[in-house]
């Protein structure tokens, strides 16, 4: 019996690893993550078909998050972004990307 041999297939180059200096969490990314989490959580708590259902009044919170995202798109006023800036979170990446 001959042992199993791997064919000589060239390996692909490794994927680049992004560290904090090249891909930091910015205020814009954190706001999107928090808003998305709140929408999913409030839907899970407010939709009757969900196993986490608590009350339909949680859907008001979903509407509040959506309205806040809508108005901040026009006015650039976002309470969470103001708090994050005061905590020292960067607004943009070092290379100017959002």
Secondary structure, DSSP 8 states (H G I E B T S, - for coil): -------------------TTTS---HHHHHHHHHHHHHHHHHHHH-TTSTT---TTHHHHHHHHHHHHHHHHHH---HHHHHHHHTT--SS-TTS--
